[in-house]
Amino acid sequence: MKEFEARIAEFVGVKHCIAMCNATIALEIAARALGLHGEVIVPSFTFIATAHALQWQEITPVFCDVDPTTHNLDPAKVEAMITPRTTGIMGVHVWGRPCAIEALDEISQRRGLKLMFDAAHAFGNSYKGRMIGNFGAVEVFSFHATKFFNTFEGGAVVTNDDELAAKIRLMTNFGFTGHDMVIYVGTNGKMSEISAAMGLTGLESLEDVIAANRRNYGAYKAGLQGIPGLQLITYDETERNNYQYVIVEVDESAAGVSRDDLVRILHAENVLARRYFYPGCHEMEPYRSYFPHAGLLLPETERLTQRVMSLPTGTAVGPEEIGVVCQIVRFVVAHSAEVRERLDLSELRSEIVLPIPPFVSKGR
Ligand SMILES: Cc1ncc(COP(=O)(O)O)c(C=O)c1O
């Protein structure tokens, strides 16, 4: 594990990496070490763990709307969510695309708040030439099996702050310093040695996996080109990107088919498309009951949760399979009027004769 931590710290260019059993526990420990309490501003357009990591320790996640283009926290709206109880901001680099880091940093400094990032999607990415992991007080990576780089289950907190790193390390290992001395309250958040070994092995093929993801992204870009109502999200090509998410926004009014129906049709064709993040955190419990009207302040989040889908990628799919996925999507949009008429989509496969054979997607 020590070797794994050293390799991650070197790769990211940070002083400290504390490897953990998963990113959720890492977020909890990081928030606690930062002294967050009261309210913390987070996006609702994220995986539920971002909010739960706060709620678990009785910190209220205050959901803030996102920018429709970047899908990340909208700094202009963050400011409006600050109350006397706010102690921090937890940005999420959704799809690995960096948050508005400078703007969030400026707000947190001016308003005396702590800033941390959920970088679960962003391992291996950079912002203005600096690796993600160097921003805010701490950043948290996920190395879960669904991520392009994984340790089966795993995560890490990275920081350049010596004092914070020491505190986080104590908290992760029961507060132990040395063999017999406990000097702090802690939990057990350690990464297992077998996960660390998996991570060290994975690091060897990291660049190959990124190259495959990049190739796949390019294949989708070419294959989806010109389909009305479909927009593939872009990555800043001047930065390092892991391209682990192929994210498409479906505009029903132009595509003639809704995101949900498109996903159902793709599933009928054995393509594992996913609705993401659906529903938004504010629509899940306990937040749905605590803040039943949160959606009124989250129009862009609500819009995105109805439009966004992810398509299969990773090393198990290649341009050939992606070509088929794109043909299915193109066909469905081209025949959207006919598709809309079919009320029972489960019968679609047998009734609409697609020009291509079904296949089993091996994507995530
Ligand atoms: C944005 C985000 N935060 C946190 C997590 C939690 O990561 P883990 O599964 O390692 O606990 C995930 C997992 O997918 C995620 O996507």
PDBQT file of the ligand as one rigid body, heavy atoms in Angstrom, charges set to zero:
ROOT
HETATM    1  C1  LIG A 401     -18.970  11.318  -8.210  1.00  0.00    +0.000 C 
HETATM    2  C2  LIG A 401     -18.752  10.107  -7.335  1.00  0.00    +0.000 A 
HETATM    3  N1  LIG A 401     -18.449  10.289  -6.034  1.00  0.00    +0.000 NA
HETATM    4  C3  LIG A 401     -18.239   9.258  -5.206  1.00  0.00    +0.000 A 
HETATM    5  C4  LIG A 401     -18.316   7.957  -5.648  1.00  0.00    +0.000 A 
HETATM    6  C5  LIG A 401     -18.114   6.833  -4.676  1.00  0.00    +0.000 C 
HETATM    7  O1  LIG A 401     -17.021   6.060  -5.008  1.00  0.00    +0.000 OA
HETATM    8  P1  LIG A 401     -16.791   4.631  -4.317  1.00  0.00    +0.000 P 
HETATM    9  O2  LIG A 401     -17.649   3.659  -5.062  1.00  0.00    +0.000 OA
HETATM   10  O3  LIG A 401     -15.323   4.362  -4.521  1.00  0.00    +0.000 OA
HETATM   11  O4  LIG A 401     -17.154   4.740  -2.876  1.00  0.00    +0.000 OA
HETATM   12  C6  LIG A 401     -18.611   7.709  -6.990  1.00  0.00    +0.000 A 
HETATM   13  C7  LIG A 401     -18.706   6.315  -7.465  1.00  0.00    +0.000 C 
HETATM   14  O5  LIG A 401     -18.987   5.990  -8.561  1.00  0.00    +0.000 OA
HETATM   15  C8  LIG A 401     -18.849   8.804  -7.861  1.00  0.00    +0.000 A 
HETATM   16  O6  LIG A 401     -19.172   8.623  -9.142  1.00  0.00    +0.000 OA
ENDROOT
TORSDOF 0
